[in-house]
């Protein structure tokens, strides 16, 4: 086993939620009569902590208004998050990795409340031995989430891999001296992920599953 600890991002990596996040960001801006970011700008902030995401999605906004925009985002996103689906093959992939003895964890830009809802709605909670959220740690790409997970399980950086769909995930891995895998079916495009030198870019969950069975 090369990678004892496998760390997954959530949105756009395990759950098909990137589109819902974009729509919720845009709806929040409309509610508050702020400039509405286009799809590309809104998708770019997926994976960041919510306040950091609002800062980048609505540049020039007064800092005291970030929490107001964030609250409207939560209103729109939580109205439909229980209807979001996992990407096809996720449950089977996690089952194989768990059976093989890997420690499976999550490092996400979601809040603790948001991740707990997602774990319960999806039924994936039993697969993960630990999770870290952006309201408990520094937002990606700061390495704190990965550093805490490695410390919790006594796993070295060389035995850890981070899997995510955004440059924020891959930069966090680099900042923690951890290998990374990019997945291209989420928020950020293939060429943008390649700029951050993941071990590979995988185009769907079955391809990711095959890579992990072969190399992890």
Secondary structure, 3 states (H helix, E strand, C coil): CCCCEEEECCECCCECCHHHHHHHHHHHHHHCCCCCCCHHHHHHCCCCCHHHHHHHHCCCCCHHHHHHHHHHHHHHHHCCHHHCCECCCHHHHHHHHHHCCCEEEEECCCCHHHHHHHHHHHCCHHHCCEEECCCCCCCCCCCHHHHHHHHHHCCCHHHEEEEECCHHHHHHHHHCCCEEEEECCCCCCHHHHHCCCCCCEECCHHHHHHHHHHHC
